[in-house]
């Protein structure tokens, strides 16, 4: 092998190894930025370094191509080795695209299953997210109240603000059970003697005050 070609090959191998390392570092930093554990400038610096390394690789490959005027056979070997390197870069770029975290909806993280910088595997959940702009209240009515409710009916939901103060929020009935059930122990109804009740679901717009698990009282009139 031509000594000059060998030298360029070694140089290209070192540059490729550094590119691989920087691409992995970019994935790690992107995850840290999303978790507010790194700055955008750090990510910009890594991207700039990747661009520099790629330009260095291009220059090295061009220098290799110059050798074809003197060593045609060796040049074909070099080109055949260069193609897999470009293919590897393309594969890493594809992996970077797949590493982006995209939420199916805008919402609030309820539970985290992984921490920033932690290595995870495909298909593993990173966190649990929910849209809290509209919450669903599950309430119960007695059989005598069943005739007073209907789908899409507007009602008032009253929640405790503390210090004997209450907040009233408009809601919409979106579901009414057609089966009676025994009154849950933690639920109060208009008729406390009622043993059987019907479940209803009420959607309530959340201005940020409501929290998952809060109790509320439904005012039908």
Phi and psi restraints in degrees (value plus and minus 20) as a CYANA .aco file:
   2 UNK   PHI     -76.6   -36.6
   2 UNK   PSI     110.7   150.7
   3 UNK   PHI     -77.2   -37.2
   3 UNK   PSI     -58.8   -18.8
   4 UNK   PHI     -85.0   -45.0
   4 UNK   PSI     -60.7   -20.7
   5 UNK   PHI     -84.0   -44.0
   5 UNK   PSI     -62.3   -22.3
   6 UNK   PHI     -81.0   -41.0
   6 UNK   PSI     -62.1   -22.1
   7 UNK   PHI     -82.7   -42.7
   7 UNK   PSI     -62.4   -22.4
   8 UNK   PHI     -87.6   -47.6
   8 UNK   PSI     -56.7   -16.7
   9 UNK   PHI     -83.1   -43.1
   9 UNK   PSI     -63.9   -23.9
  10 UNK   PHI     -82.4   -42.4
  10 UNK   PSI     -61.0   -21.0
  11 UNK   PHI     -84.7   -44.7
  11 UNK   PSI     -60.9   -20.9
  12 UNK   PHI     -85.0   -45.0
  12 UNK   PSI     -57.5   -17.5
  13 UNK   PHI     -84.5   -44.5
  13 UNK   PSI     -62.1   -22.1
  14 UNK   PHI     -83.7   -43.7
  14 UNK   PSI     -63.1   -23.1
  15 UNK   PHI     -84.2   -44.2
  15 UNK   PSI     -59.0   -19.0
  16 UNK   PHI     -86.9   -46.9
  16 UNK   PSI     -59.0   -19.0
  17 UNK   PHI     -83.4   -43.4
  17 UNK   PSI     -60.1   -20.1
  18 UNK   PHI     -87.6   -47.6
  18 UNK   PSI     -56.4   -16.4
  19 UNK   PHI     -84.0   -44.0
  19 UNK   PSI     -63.5   -23.5
  20 UNK   PHI     -79.1   -39.1
  20 UNK   PSI     -62.5   -22.5
  21 UNK   PHI     -85.4   -45.4
  21 UNK   PSI     -61.8   -21.8
  22 UNK   PHI     -88.4   -48.4
  22 UNK   PSI     -55.0   -15.0
  23 UNK   PHI     -86.2   -46.2
  23 UNK   PSI     -60.1   -20.1
  24 UNK   PHI     -85.8   -45.8
  24 UNK   PSI     -57.6   -17.6
  25 UNK   PHI     -86.6   -46.6
  25 UNK   PSI     -53.2   -13.2
  26 UNK   PHI     -86.3   -46.3
  26 UNK   PSI     -60.4   -20.4
  27 UNK   PHI     -81.2   -41.2
  27 UNK   PSI     -65.1   -25.1
  28 UNK   PHI     -83.5   -43.5
  28 UNK   PSI     -62.5   -22.5
  29 UNK   PHI     -90.1   -50.1
  29 UNK   PSI     -56.1   -16.1
  30 UNK   PHI     -79.9   -39.9
  30 UNK   PSI     -61.7   -21.7
  31 UNK   PHI     -86.7   -46.7
  31 UNK   PSI     -56.9   -16.9
  32 UNK   PHI     -87.7   -47.7
  32 UNK   PSI     -58.1   -18.1
  33 UNK   PHI     -83.0   -43.0
  33 UNK   PSI     -63.1   -23.1
  34 UNK   PHI     -84.4   -44.4
  34 UNK   PSI     -46.3    -6.3
  35 UNK   PHI    -116.0   -76.0
  35 UNK   PSI      -9.6    30.4
  36 UNK   PHI      39.3    79.3
  36 UNK   PSI       9.9    49.9
  37 UNK   PHI    -125.7   -85.7
  37 UNK   PSI     -20.2    19.8
  38 UNK   PHI    -168.1  -128.1
  38 UNK   PSI     142.6   182.6
  39 UNK   PHI    -119.0   -79.0
  39 UNK   PSI     140.6   180.6
  40 UNK   PHI     -84.3   -44.3
  40 UNK   PSI     -50.8   -10.8
  41 UNK   PHI     -83.7   -43.7
  41 UNK   PSI     -59.2   -19.2
  42 UNK   PHI     -80.2   -40.2
  42 UNK   PSI     -61.0   -21.0
  43 UNK   PHI     -88.0   -48.0
  43 UNK   PSI     -59.2   -19.2
  44 UNK   PHI     -83.1   -43.1
  44 UNK   PSI     -59.6   -19.6
  45 UNK   PHI     -83.7   -43.7
  45 UNK   PSI     -60.0   -20.0
  46 UNK   PHI     -86.4   -46.4
  46 UNK   PSI     -63.3   -23.3
  47 UNK   PHI     -81.5   -41.5
  47 UNK   PSI     -58.6   -18.6
  48 UNK   PHI     -84.9   -44.9
  48 UNK   PSI     -60.0   -20.0
  49 UNK   PHI     -86.0   -46.0
  49 UNK   PSI     -58.0   -18.0
  50 UNK   PHI     -82.7   -42.7
  50 UNK   PSI     -62.7   -22.7
  51 UNK   PHI     -81.0   -41.0
  51 UNK   PSI     -61.1   -21.1
  52 UNK   PHI     -83.6   -43.6
  52 UNK   PSI     -64.5   -24.5
  53 UNK   PHI     -84.2   -44.2
  53 UNK   PSI     -60.9   -20.9
  54 UNK   PHI     -83.8   -43.8
  54 UNK   PSI     -57.7   -17.7
  55 UNK   PHI     -86.1   -46.1
  55 UNK   PSI     -57.8   -17.8
  56 UNK   PHI     -84.2   -44.2
  56 UNK   PSI     -59.7   -19.7
  57 UNK   PHI     -83.6   -43.6
  57 UNK   PSI     -62.3   -22.3
  58 UNK   PHI     -82.1   -42.1
  58 UNK   PSI     -61.1   -21.1
  59 UNK   PHI     -84.2   -44.2
  59 UNK   PSI     -63.6   -23.6
  60 UNK   PHI     -82.1   -42.1
  60 UNK   PSI     -61.7   -21.7
  61 UNK   PHI     -86.1   -46.1
  61 UNK   PSI     -55.8   -15.8
  62 UNK   PHI     -85.5   -45.5
  62 UNK   PSI     -58.2   -18.2
  63 UNK   PHI     -85.5   -45.5
  63 UNK   PSI     -55.9   -15.9
  64 UNK   PHI     -84.7   -44.7
  64 UNK   PSI     -62.0   -22.0
  65 UNK   PHI     -83.2   -43.2
  65 UNK   PSI     -48.3    -8.3
  66 UNK   PHI     -83.0   -43.0
  66 UNK   PSI     -50.0   -10.0
  67 UNK   PHI     -88.4   -48.4
  67 UNK   PSI     -32.0     8.0
  68 UNK   PHI     -86.6   -46.6
  68 UNK   PSI     -40.8    -0.8
  69 UNK   PHI     -88.0   -48.0
  69 UNK   PSI     -45.7    -5.7
  70 UNK   PHI    -130.2   -90.2
  70 UNK   PSI     -50.0   -10.0
  71 UNK   PHI    -152.2  -112.2
  71 UNK   PSI      60.5   100.5
  72 UNK   PHI     -82.6   -42.6
  72 UNK   PSI     -62.8   -22.8
  73 UNK   PHI     -86.3   -46.3
  73 UNK   PSI     -65.0   -25.0
  74 UNK   PHI     -85.8   -45.8
  74 UNK   PSI     -55.2   -15.2
  75 UNK   PHI     -81.9   -41.9
  75 UNK   PSI     -61.4   -21.4
  76 UNK   PHI     -81.3   -41.3
  76 UNK   PSI     -56.1   -16.1
  77 UNK   PHI     -87.2   -47.2
  77 UNK   PSI     -60.5   -20.5
  78 UNK   PHI     -84.8   -44.8
  78 UNK   PSI     -63.5   -23.5
  79 UNK   PHI     -83.5   -43.5
  79 UNK   PSI     -57.3   -17.3
  80 UNK   PHI     -87.6   -47.6
  80 UNK   PSI     -48.4    -8.4
  81 UNK   PHI    -101.6   -61.6
  81 UNK   PSI     -47.5    -7.5
  82 UNK   PHI     -92.1   -52.1
  82 UNK   PSI     -54.7   -14.7
  83 UNK   PHI     -79.7   -39.7
  83 UNK   PSI     -66.4   -26.4
  84 UNK   PHI     -80.8   -40.8
  84 UNK   PSI     -50.4   -10.4
  85 UNK   PHI     -85.8   -45.8
  85 UNK   PSI     -63.3   -23.3
  86 UNK   PHI     -84.7   -44.7
  86 UNK   PSI     -58.0   -18.0
  87 UNK   PHI     -83.8   -43.8
  87 UNK   PSI     -57.7   -17.7
  88 UNK   PHI     -87.0   -47.0
  88 UNK   PSI     -60.7   -20.7
  89 UNK   PHI     -80.8   -40.8
  89 UNK   PSI     -62.2   -22.2
  90 UNK   PHI     -83.2   -43.2
  90 UNK   PSI     -59.2   -19.2
  91 UNK   PHI     -85.4   -45.4
  91 UNK   PSI     -59.8   -19.8
  92 UNK   PHI     -87.4   -47.4
  92 UNK   PSI     -59.1   -19.1
  93 UNK   PHI     -82.2   -42.2
  93 UNK   PSI     -59.5   -19.5
  94 UNK   PHI     -84.7   -44.7
  94 UNK   PSI     -58.6   -18.6
  95 UNK   PHI     -85.0   -45.0
  95 UNK   PSI     -56.7   -16.7
  96 UNK   PHI     -83.0   -43.0
  96 UNK   PSI     -61.3   -21.3
  97 UNK   PHI     -83.5   -43.5
  97 UNK   PSI     -61.1   -21.1
  98 UNK   PHI     -92.5   -52.5
  98 UNK   PSI     -36.3     3.7
  99 UNK   PHI    -102.4   -62.4
  99 UNK   PSI     -30.9     9.1
 100 UNK   PHI     -86.6   -46.6
 100 UNK   PSI     114.8   154.8
 101 UNK   PHI    -113.2   -73.2
 101 UNK   PSI      99.3   139.3
 102 UNK   PHI    -142.1  -102.1
 102 UNK   PSI     101.0   141.0
 103 UNK   PHI     -98.8   -58.8
 103 UNK   PSI     121.7   161.7
 104 UNK   PHI     -90.3   -50.3
 104 UNK   PSI     -37.2     2.8
 105 UNK   PHI    -178.2  -138.2
 105 UNK   PSI     141.3   181.3
 106 UNK   PHI    -101.7   -61.7
 106 UNK   PSI     114.5   154.5
 107 UNK   PHI    -190.4  -150.4
 107 UNK   PSI    -181.7  -141.7
 108 UNK   PHI    -137.4   -97.4
 108 UNK   PSI     114.1   154.1
 109 UNK   PHI     -92.6   -52.6
 109 UNK   PSI     101.9   141.9
 110 UNK   PHI    -113.7   -73.7
 110 UNK   PSI     -60.3   -20.3
 111 UNK   PHI    -162.6  -122.6
 111 UNK   PSI     116.4   156.4
 112 UNK   PHI    -123.2   -83.2
 112 UNK   PSI     111.3   151.3
 113 UNK   PHI    -125.9   -85.9
 113 UNK   PSI     -26.5    13.5
 114 UNK   PHI    -167.4  -127.4
 114 UNK   PSI     131.9   171.9
 115 UNK   PHI    -124.7   -84.7
 115 UNK   PSI     140.2   180.2
 116 UNK   PHI     -78.8   -38.8
 116 UNK   PSI     113.6   153.6
 117 UNK   PHI      64.7   104.7
 117 UNK   PSI     -26.1    13.9
 118 UNK   PHI     -98.3   -58.3
 118 UNK   PSI     118.7   158.7
 119 UNK   PHI     -99.9   -59.9
 119 UNK   PSI     108.6   148.6
 120 UNK   PHI    -144.9  -104.9
 120 UNK   PSI    -198.2  -158.2
 121 UNK   PHI    -145.4  -105.4
 121 UNK   PSI     135.9   175.9
 122 UNK   PHI     -77.9   -37.9
 122 UNK   PSI     116.1   156.1
 123 UNK   PHI      70.3   110.3
 123 UNK   PSI     -31.6     8.4
 124 UNK   PHI    -101.8   -61.8
 124 UNK   PSI     114.4   154.4
 125 UNK   PHI     -89.3   -49.3
 125 UNK   PSI     117.3   157.3
 126 UNK   PHI    -114.9   -74.9
 126 UNK   PSI     -56.3   -16.3
 127 UNK   PHI    -184.1  -144.1
 127 UNK   PSI     145.6   185.6
 128 UNK   PHI    -126.8   -86.8
 128 UNK   PSI     105.5   145.5
 129 UNK   PHI    -142.7  -102.7
 129 UNK   PSI     127.6   167.6
 130 UNK   PHI    -163.5  -123.5
 130 UNK   PSI     127.2   167.2
 131 UNK   PHI    -105.9   -65.9
 131 UNK   PSI      88.4   128.4
 132 UNK   PHI    -117.1   -77.1
 132 UNK   PSI     -10.2    29.8
 133 UNK   PHI     -89.2   -49.2
 133 UNK   PSI     -46.4    -6.4
 134 UNK   PHI    -153.9  -113.9
 134 UNK   PSI     105.0   145.0
 135 UNK   PHI    -131.2   -91.2
 135 UNK   PSI     134.2   174.2
 136 UNK   PHI    -129.4   -89.4
 136 UNK   PSI     101.8   141.8
 137 UNK   PHI    -116.5   -76.5
 137 UNK   PSI     108.8   148.8
 138 UNK   PHI    -117.9   -77.9
 138 UNK   PSI      97.2   137.2
 139 UNK   PHI    -142.3  -102.3
 139 UNK   PSI     151.1   191.1
 140 UNK   PHI    -153.2  -113.2
 140 UNK   PSI     117.7   157.7
 141 UNK   PHI    -144.7  -104.7
 141 UNK   PSI     136.7   176.7
 142 UNK   PHI    -103.4   -63.4
 142 UNK   PSI     149.2   189.2
 143 UNK   PHI     -80.3   -40.3
 143 UNK   PSI     -54.7   -14.7
 144 UNK   PHI     -90.1   -50.1
 144 UNK   PSI     -41.4    -1.4
 145 UNK   PHI    -110.8   -70.8
 145 UNK   PSI     -31.2     8.8
 146 UNK   PHI     -78.0   -38.0
 146 UNK   PSI     -56.3   -16.3
 147 UNK   PHI     -94.0   -54.0
 147 UNK   PSI     -29.7    10.3
 148 UNK   PHI    -112.1   -72.1
 148 UNK   PSI     -26.3    13.7
 149 UNK   PHI    -139.4   -99.4
 149 UNK   PSI     134.7   174.7
 150 UNK   PHI    -174.7  -134.7
 150 UNK   PSI     142.2   182.2
 151 UNK   PHI     -82.5   -42.5
 151 UNK   PSI     124.3   164.3
 152 UNK   PHI      47.9    87.9
 152 UNK   PSI      -8.6    31.4
 153 UNK   PHI     -91.8   -51.8
 153 UNK   PSI     118.4   158.4
 154 UNK   PHI    -106.5   -66.5
 154 UNK   PSI     111.7   151.7
 155 UNK   PHI    -154.1  -114.1
 155 UNK   PSI     154.6   194.6
 156 UNK   PHI    -131.6   -91.6
 156 UNK   PSI     116.7   156.7
 157 UNK   PHI    -134.0   -94.0
 157 UNK   PSI     105.3   145.3
 158 UNK   PHI    -130.1   -90.1
 158 UNK   PSI     107.2   147.2
 159 UNK   PHI    -144.0  -104.0
 159 UNK   PSI     133.2   173.2
 160 UNK   PHI     -97.6   -57.6
 160 UNK   PSI     106.1   146.1
 161 UNK   PHI    -117.2   -77.2
 161 UNK   PSI     -28.7    11.3
 162 UNK   PHI      78.1   118.1
 162 UNK   PSI     136.9   176.9
 163 UNK   PHI      35.7    75.7
 163 UNK   PSI      22.0    62.0
 164 UNK   PHI      39.5    79.5
 164 UNK   PSI       8.2    48.2
 165 UNK   PHI    -133.2   -93.2
 165 UNK   PSI     127.1   167.1
 166 UNK   PHI    -148.7  -108.7
 166 UNK   PSI     132.8   172.8
 167 UNK   PHI    -135.8   -95.8
 167 UNK   PSI     107.1   147.1
 168 UNK   PHI    -122.0   -82.0
 168 UNK   PSI     111.3   151.3
 169 UNK   PHI    -149.6  -109.6
 169 UNK   PSI     113.9   153.9
 170 UNK   PHI     -89.2   -49.2
 170 UNK   PSI     125.4   165.4
 171 UNK   PHI    -161.8  -121.8
 171 UNK   PSI     147.8   187.8
 172 UNK   PHI    -149.1  -109.1
 172 UNK   PSI     109.1   149.1
 173 UNK   PHI     -92.8   -52.8
 173 UNK   PSI     101.9   141.9
 174 UNK   PHI    -132.7   -92.7
 174 UNK   PSI     -31.4     8.6
 175 UNK   PHI    -179.3  -139.3
 175 UNK   PSI     119.2   159.2
 176 UNK   PHI    -151.6  -111.6
 176 UNK   PSI     104.1   144.1
 177 UNK   PHI     -90.0   -50.0
 177 UNK   PSI     123.4   163.4
 178 UNK   PHI    -120.7   -80.7
 178 UNK   PSI     -10.7    29.3
 179 UNK   PHI    -145.9  -105.9
 179 UNK   PSI     114.3   154.3
 180 UNK   PHI     -99.7   -59.7
 180 UNK   PSI     132.9   172.9
 181 UNK   PHI    -164.1  -124.1
 181 UNK   PSI     142.5   182.5
 182 UNK   PHI     -88.4   -48.4
 182 UNK   PSI     123.6   163.6
 183 UNK   PHI     -83.0   -43.0
 183 UNK   PSI     103.0   143.0
 184 UNK   PHI     -79.9   -39.9
 184 UNK   PSI     128.4   168.4
 185 UNK   PHI     -83.3   -43.3
 185 UNK   PSI     -50.4   -10.4
 186 UNK   PHI    -110.5   -70.5
 186 UNK   PSI     -15.1    24.9
 187 UNK   PHI    -127.1   -87.1
 187 UNK   PSI     118.9   158.9
 188 UNK   PHI    -131.8   -91.8
 188 UNK   PSI     118.4   158.4
 189 UNK   PHI    -140.7  -100.7
 189 UNK   PSI     148.9   188.9
 190 UNK   PHI     -77.6   -37.6
 190 UNK   PSI     -62.4   -22.4
 191 UNK   PHI    -126.2   -86.2
 191 UNK   PSI      79.7   119.7
 192 UNK   PHI     -86.7   -46.7
 192 UNK   PSI     -32.7     7.3
 193 UNK   PHI    -103.4   -63.4
 193 UNK   PSI     -30.9     9.1
 194 UNK   PHI     -89.0   -49.0
 194 UNK   PSI     106.7   146.7
 195 UNK   PHI    -110.7   -70.7
 195 UNK   PSI     -47.7    -7.7
 196 UNK   PHI    -134.9   -94.9
 196 UNK   PSI     116.5   156.5
 197 UNK   PHI    -156.6  -116.6
 197 UNK   PSI     147.4   187.4
 198 UNK   PHI    -137.6   -97.6
 198 UNK   PSI     113.2   153.2
 199 UNK   PHI    -102.1   -62.1
 199 UNK   PSI     123.3   163.3
 200 UNK   PHI    -154.3  -114.3
 200 UNK   PSI     133.4   173.4
 201 UNK   PHI    -136.4   -96.4
 201 UNK   PSI     116.5   156.5
 202 UNK   PHI    -149.2  -109.2
 202 UNK   PSI     102.7   142.7
 203 UNK   PHI    -105.1   -65.1
 203 UNK   PSI     113.2   153.2
 204 UNK   PHI    -149.8  -109.8
 204 UNK   PSI     108.9   148.9
 205 UNK   PHI     -89.1   -49.1
 205 UNK   PSI     114.2   154.2
 206 UNK   PHI    -126.7   -86.7
 206 UNK   PSI      99.0   139.0
 207 UNK   PHI    -110.8   -70.8
 207 UNK   PSI     -10.9    29.1
 208 UNK   PHI      88.7   128.7
 208 UNK   PSI     -34.2     5.8
 209 UNK   PHI     -97.4   -57.4
 209 UNK   PSI     -58.7   -18.7
 210 UNK   PHI     -93.5   -53.5
 210 UNK   PSI     124.8   164.8
 211 UNK   PHI    -148.5  -108.5
 211 UNK   PSI     130.6   170.6
 212 UNK   PHI     -81.4   -41.4
 212 UNK   PSI     111.9   151.9
 213 UNK   PHI      75.7   115.7
 213 UNK   PSI     -26.7    13.3
 214 UNK   PHI     -89.9   -49.9
 214 UNK   PSI     128.6   168.6
 215 UNK   PHI    -110.6   -70.6
 215 UNK   PSI     130.3   170.3
 216 UNK   PHI    -166.4  -126.4
 216 UNK   PSI     142.0   182.0
 217 UNK   PHI    -138.0   -98.0
 217 UNK   PSI     113.9   153.9
 218 UNK   PHI    -118.8   -78.8
 218 UNK   PSI     108.8   148.8
 219 UNK   PHI    -127.2   -87.2
 219 UNK   PSI      89.9   129.9
 220 UNK   PHI     -94.8   -54.8
 220 UNK   PSI     -46.4    -6.4
